[in-house]
Amino acid sequence: MSTPHLHILAFAAHPDDVELAASGTLIKHIQLGYACGIVDLTRGELGTRGNANSRDAEAIESSKIMGLAVRENLDLGDGLFEINETTLMAVVTQIRKHKPSIVLANAESDRHPDHGRASALVSRACFLAGLPKIITGNLPAHRPKAVYHYIQDRFLRPDLIVDISDVFEQKMNAIMAFKTQFYDPNSAEPETPISSKEFLSFLSARSIEFGRTIGTQYGEGFTTERTLGINSLIELL
């Protein structure tokens, strides 16, 4: 994949994190003509089902369904990555390479400990990426204008909700590209909290809940790091 300037760059602790919580938002913006991409921090190699290679292939298929301009994997170590100079610089480099206006990151707090840690890692890297004295080859400093955190397994009260009603089916197709991870009645792999048919119902119900809040059929929720500002109240109509 090429590396254009991205309007939105989503980071994920694991392949499929973005698909589950924010792929509708990416798909919608791609359809509006904005370039979007994903950077996975790990290959999800510690997951109960599938393996690193199968998840690599699934991520490629999901990316095609979404229409991403870019998808990369930093392979920082599933379950084991920490916030240190090495991981911070890896994320800073991606931010400077792709120059996103908006960054999406994991939930600030969630059931899986990697999610909150990835959230803090990406948030800190977004700030550091704007410091000119931090050198990353010939890549100039760049700080995204906004960082939003998608809501994952645990419910968090959203600060903003994106209407994904028109792209919900495509979102579910992107999720189901990860066929080793989610419901498959023919799979012989062990059951996990996300492999049941009920989990897919939960995803739909969560999207319906967010959509209902804003008067639409389906939505995706995000939390913000700072208060949002607008030029006029009319923009909110």
PEURWO-V650634 format. One record per pair of residues at least 4 apart in sequence whose C-alpha atoms are under 6 Angstrom apart, sorted by the first residue. I is the first residue (numbers start at 0). J is the second residue. D is the distance in Angstrom with one decimal. If there is no record, write none. Layout:
BEGIN
I;J;D / I;J;D
END
This chain:
BEGIN
0;69;5.6 / 4;97;5.1 / 4;98;5.5 / 5;34;5.0 / 5;35;5.5 / 5;97;5.7 / 5;99;4.7 / 6;33;6.0 / 6;34;5.4 / 6;35;6.0 / 6;99;5.0 / 6;100;5.0 / 7;35;4.8 / 7;99;5.4 / 7;101;4.8 / 7;102;5.8 / 8;35;5.8 / 8;36;4.9 / 8;37;5.6 / 8;99;5.7 / 8;102;4.9 / 9;37;4.7 / 9;102;5.6 / 9;103;4.4 / 9;104;5.9 / 10;37;5.7 / 10;38;4.9 / 10;39;5.8 / 10;104;5.1 / 11;16;5.7 / 11;39;4.8 / 11;40;5.9 / 11;105;6.0 / 12;39;6.0 / 12;40;5.0 / 12;41;6.0 / 12;114;6.0 / 12;117;5.7 / 13;39;5.8 / 13;41;5.4 / 13;43;5.2 / 14;39;5.8 / 17;21;5.1 / 17;22;5.7 / 18;22;4.5 / 18;174;5.4 / 20;151;5.7 / 22;170;5.8 / 23;163;5.5 / 23;170;5.2 / 26;65;5.5 / 28;33;5.5 / 29;33;4.9 / 29;34;6.0 / 35;67;5.6 / 35;68;5.8 / 36;67;5.3 / 36;68;5.6 / 36;69;4.5 / 36;70;5.6 / 37;70;4.8 / 38;70;5.6 / 38;71;4.8 / 38;72;5.6 / 39;72;4.6 / 40;72;5.8 / 40;73;4.9 / 40;74;5.8 / 40;75;5.8 / 41;74;4.3 / 41;75;5.2 / 41;76;5.5 / 41;77;5.2 / 42;51;5.4 / 42;74;5.8 / 43;77;5.5 / 44;50;5.4 / 44;51;4.7 / 48;180;6.0 / 49;53;6.0 / 49;179;5.3 / 54;58;6.0 / 57;176;5.6 / 57;177;5.1 / 61;173;4.7 / 61;176;5.3 / 62;66;5.9 / 62;67;5.4 / 64;173;5.8 / 75;80;5.7 / 76;80;5.2 / 82;120;5.7 / 83;87;5.9 / 84;88;5.9 / 87;124;5.6 / 88;92;6.0 / 91;124;5.3 / 91;128;5.0 / 92;96;5.9 / 94;98;5.5 / 95;141;5.4 / 99;143;5.8 / 100;143;4.8 / 100;144;5.4 / 101;143;5.5 / 101;144;5.9 / 101;145;5.0 / 101;146;6.0 / 102;146;4.8 / 103;146;5.8 / 103;147;4.9 / 103;148;5.6 / 104;118;5.5 / 104;148;4.7 / 105;114;5.5 / 105;118;4.8 / 105;148;5.5 / 105;149;5.7 / 106;115;6.0 / 106;148;5.2 / 106;149;5.4 / 106;150;5.2 / 107;115;4.7 / 107;118;5.4 / 108;115;4.8 / 109;153;5.6 / 113;117;5.9 / 124;128;5.9 / 125;142;5.8 / 128;140;5.7 / 128;141;5.5 / 128;142;5.6 / 129;140;4.8 / 129;141;4.6 / 129;142;4.4 / 130;140;6.0 / 131;140;5.1 / 147;222;5.8 / 147;223;5.0 / 148;221;5.3 / 148;222;5.1 / 149;221;4.5 / 150;220;5.9 / 150;221;5.8 / 157;220;5.2 / 157;221;5.1 / 157;222;5.1 / 158;221;6.0 / 158;222;4.8 / 159;220;5.9 / 159;221;5.5 / 160;219;5.4 / 160;220;4.4 / 161;218;5.3 / 161;219;5.3 / 162;218;4.5 / 163;167;5.8 / 163;217;5.5 / 163;218;5.1 / 164;216;5.5 / 164;217;4.7 / 180;194;5.9 / 181;194;4.2 / 182;194;4.7 / 182;195;5.2 / 182;196;5.4 / 190;194;6.0 / 193;198;5.6 / 206;210;6.0 / 206;217;4.8 / 206;218;4.9 / 207;211;5.9 / 207;216;5.8 / 207;217;4.7 / 209;218;4.8 / 210;215;4.7 / 210;216;5.0 / 210;217;4.1 / 210;218;4.1 / 211;215;5.6
END
